Amino acid sequence: VKAIRIKTGSLRRLFKERAMYAEEVTSGEAKVAAMKRENVDDGDIKQQENVLEESAMMVQDNATRLHDALGSLQVTVEHFE
């Protein structure tokens, strides 16, 4: 039962992270678009695009970890049934 509680907690944390990273990507896209409209220095735009790219990679990484954690929880639950 303790293992299920731990794995469920991990899933909750990963869902929160997913929402946070998705919000980060959305705000990053808006920031890059605003910087381009305002003709900000190309170096600054490139740096912000790199930050945005890292956030997008974190969304993918989070999806993988979420999938793995869900599979682990399912195996644990099946073990206790």
Buried (B, 14 or more C-beta within 10 A) or exposed (E): EEEEEEBBEBBEEBEEBBEBBBEBBEEBBEBBEEBEEEEBEEEEBEEBBEEBEEBBEBBEEBEEBBEEBBEBBEEBEEEEE
